[in-house]
Amino acid sequence: MYKPWPLSGSPSQWLLLSLLLLSPPLAAEYESMQKLDETLRAANQGVIEAQNNVAMIFRDGLGVPRDYKAALKWYRMAADKGHAEAQYQLGRMHHDGKGTPKDDQEAVKWFRLAAEQGSPEAQFALGEIHRNGQGILDDAKEGVKWLRLAAEQGLAEAQYNLGLALRDGQGTERDEQQAASWIRKAAEQEFPKAQTLLANMLAAGQGVEQDLIQAAMWLQLAVSQGDPSALKKQAQMLKDLTREQLSKARDLADHWIPPSLKKITDTPAKTAGNQPSDPVGSPVPKKVE
């Protein structure tokens, strides 16, 4: 029988218990309740990761009413103990004014702590604040430094913004080839704005060799993701390409696979013969999560 965790008497806990008790007795929901119960128990016992997870539950309203103040409380508990993700999320809540009045200085404080621990999201946020002068003095060069750190960790939006900075020479020396390289990295992660910009650069031969067919391909990919600027640019490009070129571009777009997925599809599947074995020699079954 399901047993609730010890209650402290707070309204949010009583509300959460009521929701759990009123849930339909389905196996999946019962398991979900047990996991939530375990997470809350661990959070109340001071487990940092559990505190971060409880904060996320209240922030996003996962099975409970959304409660930004409760989320802020739990994020602060984990952040004070050095949890990078909690520090970033706490900074985000101060930046956005959720659960607390908007405070850019406090946001910067928490973003910096998380960024120094290597959080790419925090590095990106701190970089943008430096570049836009929010909460601290304008320092485009410092902003680019943090953008680059986030971009090197694979954050698509950071790669795109770093590409813009390099293209325009904002906070760094202008370098169109490097700009195109970073924008391509973001485009290959299916970031629509990067796909549109890469198409424009390919069409103009800006930082890359001019290639109208590749440009049309990237525009088609951006259009398929709903980028309005790509749709406008595509209408213009239709006038510059032959029917054969357009057909080839559409075929390339239809068969394009993101590099991250291509790596997976290109990896040979493991067979029973090359799986780790137990002492008897039979394949070890996969762990059921």
N, C-alpha and C positions, 0 to 999 in steps of 0.2 A: 504494500500500500504506500502511496506517495505521502511523504511527511514533509511539511514545510520547514524552512529554516527558522531559527529563533528570531523573533521580531523585536525590534527596538521600540516599536510603537509609532514610527514616523508615518505620516499619511501616505507617502508614496509606496512604502512597503506594504501597508494594509491594502492599498488599491491594487498593487501587483498581486498579492495573495488572492484577492477576490477574483481577479481576472483568471488566474491559474485554476482556481477551484471551479469556475464556471465554464472552463474550456471543455469541448467534447472529449470524451474518453477514448480518443483514437491513439493507436500505438505511436505514430509519429509525433503527435502533440505531447503525449506523455513523456517521450524521450526528450523532447525539446524542453519541457518543464523541468525535468531532472537536470539537464545541462545548465539551465538558467539558475536553478537552485544551487548547484555545485559552484557556479561562478560567483554568485552572491555570497555564499559561505566563505569561499576563498578570499574574496575582496574584503569581507569583514574581518578576516584573520590577517590582513595585511599583505596578501600576495599581490605584487605590483602588476603583473600581467592581467590578473583578474580584475583589478581596480580599473585598468585601462579599458577592459572589455565591458565592464558594467557602465562606464561612462559612455561608450559607444552605443550601448543598448538604450540608454535614456536619451542620448542625443538624436538617434535615428528613430526612436519609438518602436523598437523591435520587440513586439509582444507586450509592450507597456505603453501608456500614454507618453508622448514626447515631453521631456522635462529638461530644459536647458540648464536650469539652476542645479539640478541633481547631477547632470553630466559634468558641469563645471566643477562641482565639489569632488567628484571621483577622479576627474582628470588632474586636478591639483594635487590630490593625494599621491597619484602615481608620478606626476611631474616633479614633485618635491623630492622624490626618491631617485630621480635621474632617468626616468623612462622617456626615451627620445620621442616616441610616437605621441605620448601624452603631452609632452612639452610642446610639440608642434600643434596638436589639436587645441591645447589651452591657448596658445598664441593666436590660433585661428578664431577662437571664440571671442577673445578680446578685440581682435581686428574687426570682426563682423558685428560685435555688440550683441552676442547671443548669450543670454543668461547673466549678463553683466553689461554695464555701460561701455560703449566703444572706447578703447584706450590704446592708441597706436604705440605709445612708449612701452606699455606692458606687453603688447604683442611682440614688439621687437626683442624684448628681453627673452621671452620664451622661444621665439624663432631662433635666436642666436644660440641658445643652449642646445637646442635640438640640432641645428645646423653643424655645430662644432662636434657633435657626435656622429655626423655623417648622414643625417636624414636628408634625402634629396628634395623632398617636398618643402622642408624648412629652408634649405639652401636656396631653392627657387624663390620662396616667399621673401626671404631676407634680401636676395638680389633685386627683386622687383621693388621692394620698399626703398632700397638704396638708390635705385635708378629713378624712382618717382618722387623721392624726398618725403616719404610718409613716415612721420614719427622721429626721423633723424635728418641731419643735413644731407643735401643732395651730394651724391658721390657715385657718379656713373661708373667710374673705374672699379670701385669696390663692388658695385652691383654686378658687373661683368664677371668679376672673380668668382662670386658665389654662383652665378648662372652657369659658368663653365663647370664648376664642381658638380652641380646637379645634372648638367647635360652629359658629363662623362659617366654618370651612373645610369644613363639611359632614360631620363625623364623627358618625354617628347616635347612638352610645352617649353621646357628649359632649352632644349636643342633648337627649337623654332625661334625663341626670343634671342638666343645667342647668335643665331644666324642673322637675325635682323640687326643686331648691334654691330656685327662684323660688316654687314652690307652697307650700313649707314655711317660707320665709324663713330659710334656713340660709346664712349668709355673705353675704346680700344682703337687700334689702327684699322683703317678700312682694308678689308681683304675679301674680295668677292668670291674667290675660289674657296676659301675656308667657309664663307657664308653659305655657299651652295652645298658644301659638304655636310654642314650641320643641318641645313634645311632638308636635305635628302634623308638624313637619318630620322628626322621627325616624320617626314612623309612616309617612310617605310614602316613606321609604327601606326600608320593610318590616321595621322593628325591632319584633318581636312585643310586647315589654313596653310599648313606646310606643303600639302600636295598642290594647292592652287598656286602658291608662290613659286614652287619648284617648276611648275608648268610655265609660268611667266618668264622665269629665268632661262629655261630651255628655249622658249620661243624667241627670246631676245639675244640669246648667246651671252648672258650675263654671268660670268664666273664659271661657265660650262660651255662646251661646244654646242652650237645651235642644233636643235633636233626637234622639228615640228611634230613628228609622229610621236616621239616620247612626250612632248608637251601635251599633245591631245590626249594621250593615254592617262597622264596624271590628272588632267582636267576631268576626264570621264570618271576617274576614281573619286575625285573630290565632289563631283556632282552627285554621284551615287550615295554620298554621305550627307547630302543636303546643304553644301556650302553655297550660299546665294551668289557670292562673288565669282565662283567657278562657273555657275550657270551663265552669267552675263559674259564672261570671258569666252566661254565655249561658243556662244552665239557669234561672237566676232571671229573666232578662229575658223568656223565653218566656211567662211568666205575665202580663207587663205589656203585651204587644203583641197586636193583633188578627191574625188570619190574613192579612189583606190587608197590614198593615204588615210582617209577617215576610216575606211574599212579595216585597214591594218591596225590603226590605233585602237579601235573598238575591240578587235580580236585580242590585242595585247592586254587591254584592261580586263576583258572577260576571263583571261587565263592567268592574270597576275596573282601571285601568292605572296603574302607578307613574309619577309625573311625569317621571322621568328617561327612561323608555321612551317615554312619550307624545311627548316632544320629538323623539325619533328618528323615530317613526312619522309625526309631523306635518311633518318636514323633506322637501321635495320631492326626489325622486331626481334625481341629475345625469344628463344625457343626453350622448350623444356630441357633440352640438352645442355644449355649454357646458363641455366638458373642455378643459384646456390643450392646445395643439397644437404639433407639431414644425414646423420651417420649411416642410415640404412641405404641411402642413395636415391631416395625419391625426391622429386622437386619440392621445395619449401613453398607452401601455399602463401598467396599474397595476404598481407594483413588487411582485415576488414575494418575500415574506419567507422 
